[in-house]
């Protein structure tokens, strides 16, 4: 069984990171204090909280909270929508959430329009591919040279075909090097201990 609902975002929804449940959405979400949805773009699992109201003896969610980071990550604005899909996957019930940006006319001659795009990529906590960027900004012309655009900003670097925050990437590289160093040191220590044990046995 698969159910889908579309929800149009208001200024209140964006500022509070919430979804106000309509009658159809009240039956869509389970009557739990805590629930999870999966971001179909990033794969992130988002933990949400629901405030309930009692109607005819039945407890139904009234407001779903916890979506502020999701809205910001996907640069959603008033009148954009989210697509909610409830599906059975094996023995689990999963709710997927997909950002759907309203088509906006982007004036590429306006520096502020491109600055908003660059700022979004530079501040994104997750790496973004070219298809991710076009998915988030469907109004972008496909002949726009994104490599040239992002290369001008020192906050952005590219790794394995995805743009990401340069500072975050540097932190990951540093952490990986430190982990490798510790693993090499631990392996060397084990080899030393093993050699010492062999020496004792041979005496």
Secondary structure as GFF3:
##gff-version 3
##sequence-region A 1 203
A	DSSP	beta_strand	2	8	.	.	.	ID=ss1
A	DSSP	alpha_helix	11	16	.	.	.	ID=ss2
A	DSSP	beta_strand	18	20	.	.	.	ID=ss3
A	DSSP	alpha_helix	23	28	.	.	.	ID=ss4
A	DSSP	beta_strand	34	39	.	.	.	ID=ss5
A	DSSP	beta_strand	45	55	.	.	.	ID=ss6
A	DSSP	beta_strand	58	65	.	.	.	ID=ss7
A	DSSP	alpha_helix	68	73	.	.	.	ID=ss8
A	DSSP	beta_strand	81	89	.	.	.	ID=ss9
A	DSSP	beta_strand	92	100	.	.	.	ID=ss10
A	DSSP	alpha_helix	111	123	.	.	.	ID=ss11
A	DSSP	alpha_helix	130	136	.	.	.	ID=ss12
A	DSSP	alpha_helix	146	151	.	.	.	ID=ss13
A	DSSP	beta_strand	156	159	.	.	.	ID=ss14
A	DSSP	beta_strand	162	165	.	.	.	ID=ss15
A	DSSP	alpha_helix	166	202	.	.	.	ID=ss16
###
